[in-house]
Amino acid sequence: MKRYVIERDIPGVGQLDRAQLKDASATSNAALEKLAGKVQWVQSYVVDDKTFCIYLADHEASVYEHARLSGFPASKVSEVRSVIEPMTGY
């Protein structure tokens, strides 16, 4: 599976409360179940008007299918080419 960063433009998402984020997560999980292992949600970072989501998927098309099924836009999908962190510099 390839790793992707999905940028979702969702106005006001950073102001959602815990219950609303739980509901959004449940909606995403329901879409994932329909995709039968083609997509795995790793985590999401929520900022003021967007989310940056990390997914594993067999193909980019599966990421867009998840967006369609969940109703959450995939404004930009980028395949991760490399991962670096502080220890990479040593």
LUMVEX-806300 format. One record per residue: residue number from 1; residue in three letters; x, y, z of N, C-alpha, C in turn. Coordinates in pm, 1 decimal. Example, Ala and Ser with C-alpha at 12.3 -4.5 7.8 and 13.67 -1.06 7.14 Angstrom:
{1, ALA, {1319.0, -569.0, 780.0}, {1230.0, -450.0, 780.0}, {1320.0, -330.0, 780.0}}
{2, SER, {1285.0, -225.0, 708.0}, {1367.0, -106.0, 714.0}, {1290.0, 3.0, 787.0}}
***
This chain:
{1, MET, {84.8, -117.8, 0.0}, {0.0, 0.0, 0.0}, {89.3, 124.0, 0.0}}
{2, LYS, {45.0, 224.3, -71.3}, {117.0, 351.2, -78.1}, {61.4, 446.4, 28.1}}
{3, ARG, {145.2, 541.0, 69.8}, {103.9, 640.4, 169.9}, {69.3, 770.3, 97.7}}
{4, TYR, {-42.8, 831.9, 139.7}, {-89.6, 955.9, 78.9}, {-119.3, 1060.0, 185.9}}
{5, VAL, {-99.2, 1187.3, 147.7}, {-146.0, 1300.0, 227.9}, {-264.3, 1359.2, 152.5}}
{6, ILE, {-378.3, 1369.9, 220.9}, {-499.1, 1424.8, 160.1}, {-529.5, 1557.9, 227.2}}
{7, GLU, {-536.9, 1661.5, 146.5}, {-573.0, 1794.2, 195.0}, {-721.3, 1813.6, 166.4}}
{8, ARG, {-797.5, 1839.7, 271.8}, {-942.0, 1857.4, 257.4}, {-979.2, 1999.0, 298.8}}
{9, ASP, {-1035.8, 2075.8, 207.9}, {-1084.1, 2210.1, 240.3}, {-1224.0, 2197.7, 299.4}}
{10, ILE, {-1234.0, 2223.8, 429.6}, {-1361.3, 2212.3, 501.2}, {-1374.3, 2336.4, 590.0}}
{11, PRO, {-1441.0, 2441.4, 541.7}, {-1452.1, 2564.1, 620.0}, {-1505.7, 2538.8, 761.6}}
{12, GLY, {-1436.4, 2594.3, 860.4}, {-1480.5, 2584.8, 999.0}, {-1449.9, 2454.9, 1070.1}}
{13, VAL, {-1382.8, 2361.7, 1006.1}, {-1359.5, 2230.5, 1067.9}, {-1281.8, 2241.7, 1198.6}}
{14, GLY, {-1197.2, 2341.6, 1210.5}, {-1118.9, 2358.6, 1332.3}, {-1201.4, 2398.1, 1453.3}}
{15, GLN, {-1325.3, 2439.6, 1430.5}, {-1412.3, 2478.5, 1541.2}, {-1509.3, 2367.5, 1582.3}}
{16, LEU, {-1500.9, 2252.2, 1519.2}, {-1590.1, 2142.4, 1556.5}, {-1556.1, 2092.8, 1696.7}}
{17, ASP, {-1659.3, 2055.9, 1771.6}, {-1635.0, 2002.0, 1905.7}, {-1608.7, 1851.5, 1897.3}}
{18, ARG, {-1577.9, 1793.0, 2010.9}, {-1541.1, 1650.9, 2015.0}, {-1651.5, 1560.7, 1958.8}}
{19, ALA, {-1776.0, 1590.0, 1990.5}, {-1887.9, 1508.5, 1940.5}, {-1898.2, 1517.7, 1788.6}}
{20, GLN, {-1878.7, 1636.0, 1734.0}, {-1885.1, 1652.7, 1588.7}, {-1768.5, 1581.8, 1519.7}}
{21, LEU, {-1650.8, 1587.6, 1581.3}, {-1536.2, 1515.5, 1524.9}, {-1557.9, 1364.4, 1532.3}}
{22, LYS, {-1621.8, 1319.1, 1639.0}, {-1654.1, 1176.5, 1651.1}, {-1748.4, 1134.5, 1539.2}}
{23, ASP, {-1851.5, 1215.7, 1513.0}, {-1946.0, 1184.9, 1405.3}, {-1875.8, 1182.1, 1269.4}}
{24, ALA, {-1786.9, 1278.7, 1246.7}, {-1713.3, 1282.1, 1119.8}, {-1626.0, 1157.9, 1105.5}}
{25, SER, {-1563.3, 1117.2, 1214.6}, {-1479.5, 996.4, 1212.1}, {-1562.7, 872.8, 1181.9}}
{26, ALA, {-1681.0, 865.1, 1241.2}, {-1769.6, 750.8, 1216.5}, {-1812.4, 746.3, 1069.7}}
{27, THR, {-1839.4, 862.4, 1011.5}, {-1875.4, 869.0, 869.8}, {-1760.3, 818.9, 782.7}}
{28, SER, {-1639.2, 861.9, 815.6}, {-1521.4, 816.6, 741.3}, {-1502.9, 666.1, 756.2}}
{29, ASN, {-1519.0, 615.9, 878.2}, {-1503.4, 471.9, 902.4}, {-1604.8, 389.8, 823.3}}
{30, ALA, {-1727.5, 439.7, 811.7}, {-1830.0, 368.3, 734.7}, {-1789.3, 359.4, 587.4}}
{31, ALA, {-1732.2, 466.6, 534.3}, {-1684.9, 464.5, 395.1}, {-1568.1, 368.0, 379.6}}
{32, LEU, {-1479.1, 364.8, 478.3}, {-1365.5, 271.7, 473.6}, {-1412.8, 126.9, 468.6}}
{33, GLU, {-1515.3, 95.0, 546.5}, {-1568.8, -41.9, 547.1}, {-1618.2, -82.1, 408.9}}
{34, LYS, {-1678.0, 10.4, 336.7}, {-1729.1, -19.3, 202.5}, {-1616.0, -45.7, 103.0}}
{35, LEU, {-1497.5, 4.6, 132.8}, {-1384.4, -12.0, 41.4}, {-1303.7, -138.2, 69.2}}
{36, ALA, {-1345.5, -216.0, 164.0}, {-1292.5, -350.8, 189.5}, {-1139.9, -361.5, 185.0}}
{37, GLY, {-1072.3, -280.5, 266.2}, {-927.6, -293.9, 277.6}, {-844.5, -222.4, 172.9}}
{38, LYS, {-908.0, -151.3, 80.5}, {-832.3, -78.2, -21.2}, {-771.6, 50.4, 33.2}}
{39, VAL, {-829.0, 100.4, 143.8}, {-785.3, 226.3, 203.2}, {-780.2, 209.7, 353.9}}
{40, GLN, {-675.5, 264.5, 415.2}, {-664.0, 264.0, 561.3}, {-634.9, 406.4, 607.1}}
{41, TRP, {-714.7, 456.4, 699.9}, {-695.3, 589.5, 756.0}, {-595.3, 578.2, 869.5}}
{42, VAL, {-487.4, 654.9, 865.0}, {-384.6, 652.1, 968.7}, {-413.8, 758.1, 1074.1}}
{43, GLN, {-427.2, 883.9, 1031.7}, {-459.8, 992.8, 1123.3}, {-487.9, 1117.9, 1043.2}}
{44, SER, {-544.7, 1217.5, 1111.0}, {-571.8, 1346.1, 1047.5}, {-531.0, 1459.0, 1140.3}}
{45, TYR, {-484.1, 1566.1, 1079.6}, {-450.8, 1688.9, 1151.2}, {-557.1, 1791.7, 1114.6}}
{46, VAL, {-622.6, 1848.2, 1215.0}, {-730.7, 1944.1, 1193.4}, {-677.3, 2084.3, 1220.8}}
{47, VAL, {-691.1, 2173.2, 1122.2}, {-654.4, 2313.5, 1138.6}, {-780.6, 2396.6, 1114.2}}
{48, ASP, {-768.3, 2527.2, 1107.4}, {-887.4, 2611.9, 1101.5}, {-989.1, 2570.7, 995.7}}
{49, ASP, {-948.0, 2565.1, 870.6}, {-1042.0, 2541.2, 761.0}, {-1004.6, 2423.4, 672.0}}
{50, LYS, {-923.4, 2331.1, 724.2}, {-885.5, 2212.8, 647.1}, {-846.0, 2100.3, 739.1}}
{51, THR, {-836.3, 1984.9, 679.2}, {-771.4, 1872.4, 746.0}, {-661.6, 1821.6, 653.5}}
{52, PHE, {-557.5, 1769.2, 715.3}, {-450.4, 1701.5, 643.8}, {-452.7, 1557.9, 693.7}}
{53, CYS, {-490.7, 1467.4, 606.1}, {-512.4, 1328.6, 645.3}, {-402.5, 1239.7, 587.2}}
{54, ILE, {-361.1, 1143.4, 666.5}, {-263.1, 1045.0, 622.6}, {-337.8, 913.4, 600.9}}
{55, TYR, {-326.4, 861.1, 479.8}, {-394.4, 736.9, 443.4}, {-295.7, 641.6, 377.9}}
{56, LEU, {-322.6, 514.3, 391.3}, {-258.0, 410.7, 312.0}, {-363.0, 361.8, 213.6}}
{57, ALA, {-323.4, 344.1, 88.2}, {-420.5, 299.6, -12.1}, {-350.2, 223.6, -122.9}}
{58, ASP, {-426.8, 135.9, -186.6}, {-370.6, 59.9, -298.0}, {-344.2, 149.1, -418.8}}
{59, HIS, {-432.3, 247.3, -441.6}, {-420.3, 339.5, -554.2}, {-479.7, 474.6, -515.7}}
{60, GLU, {-435.2, 578.7, -581.7}, {-489.8, 712.6, -559.5}, {-640.3, 715.4, -584.3}}
{61, ALA, {-686.5, 639.1, -682.2}, {-829.4, 635.1, -713.4}, {-911.6, 588.9, -593.2}}
{62, SER, {-856.2, 501.9, -511.5}, {-927.5, 454.6, -392.2}, {-943.6, 566.6, -289.9}}
{63, VAL, {-846.3, 656.3, -282.9}, {-856.9, 772.0, -193.2}, {-972.9, 860.2, -238.3}}
{64, TYR, {-982.4, 884.6, -368.2}, {-1092.1, 966.3, -420.4}, {-1227.1, 896.4, -402.3}}
{65, GLU, {-1229.0, 765.3, -412.0}, {-1353.8, 691.5, -389.4}, {-1396.9, 704.9, -243.8}}
{66, HIS, {-1302.2, 700.5, -151.7}, {-1335.2, 722.4, -10.4}, {-1395.0, 861.9, 8.2}}
{67, ALA, {-1336.2, 961.8, -56.7}, {-1388.5, 1098.4, -47.0}, {-1532.4, 1104.5, -97.3}}
{68, ARG, {-1558.8, 1037.7, -208.0}, {-1694.7, 1036.7, -263.7}, {-1792.1, 969.8, -168.5}}
{69, LEU, {-1754.4, 854.4, -116.0}, {-1843.8, 779.6, -27.2}, {-1867.6, 851.2, 105.6}}
{70, SER, {-1766.1, 917.5, 156.8}, {-1777.6, 982.9, 287.4}, {-1840.4, 1121.4, 278.0}}
{71, GLY, {-1830.7, 1183.0, 161.2}, {-1880.0, 1319.3, 146.6}, {-1778.9, 1424.7, 189.0}}
{72, PHE, {-1657.3, 1383.1, 224.0}, {-1551.1, 1476.0, 261.4}, {-1462.7, 1500.5, 139.6}}
{73, PRO, {-1443.1, 1626.3, 100.6}, {-1367.4, 1653.8, -21.9}, {-1221.4, 1612.6, -11.3}}
{74, ALA, {-1167.4, 1567.3, -121.3}, {-1023.1, 1544.5, -132.2}, {-972.3, 1654.0, -225.0}}
{75, SER, {-942.0, 1769.9, -167.1}, {-902.3, 1886.1, -246.4}, {-769.5, 1863.8, -316.8}}
{76, LYS, {-678.7, 1794.0, -249.2}, {-549.0, 1761.6, -308.7}, {-500.6, 1630.4, -248.9}}
{77, VAL, {-455.1, 1540.0, -334.7}, {-401.3, 1410.9, -291.5}, {-257.3, 1402.5, -340.5}}
{78, SER, {-165.7, 1375.9, -247.4}, {-23.5, 1366.4, -282.0}, {32.7, 1235.4, -229.3}}
{79, GLU, {100.0, 1161.8, -316.2}, {166.9, 1040.0, -271.5}, {295.2, 1077.4, -197.7}}
{80, VAL, {317.5, 1016.5, -83.2}, {438.7, 1041.3, -5.4}, {554.0, 967.7, -72.6}}
{81, ARG, {660.2, 1038.7, -101.9}, {777.7, 980.0, -166.2}, {881.9, 936.7, -64.0}}
{82, SER, {896.2, 1014.3, 43.0}, {992.7, 983.7, 148.9}, {941.2, 1040.3, 279.6}}
{83, VAL, {989.5, 983.2, 388.0}, {960.2, 1035.1, 521.3}, {1094.3, 1064.9, 587.2}}
{84, ILE, {1108.5, 1186.6, 637.1}, {1229.4, 1222.3, 710.4}, {1189.0, 1272.5, 848.2}}
{85, GLU, {1279.8, 1264.7, 940.9}, {1257.3, 1310.9, 1077.4}, {1392.7, 1352.0, 1133.4}}
{86, PRO, {1398.9, 1404.4, 1256.1}, {1525.6, 1455.6, 1307.1}, {1642.6, 1358.0, 1295.1}}
{87, MET, {1621.0, 1231.4, 1318.9}, {1730.6, 1133.9, 1313.6}, {1784.0, 1112.4, 1172.2}}
{88, THR, {1708.4, 1154.0, 1070.0}, {1756.5, 1143.8, 932.5}, {1884.7, 1225.5, 914.9}}
{89, GLY, {1900.8, 1331.8, 994.2}, {2016.3, 1419.7, 982.7}, {2142.3, 1367.7, 1049.0}}
{90, TYR, {2135.2, 1252.1, 1113.4}, {2253.2, 1197.6, 1183.4}, {2312.5, 1079.9, 1111.1}}
***
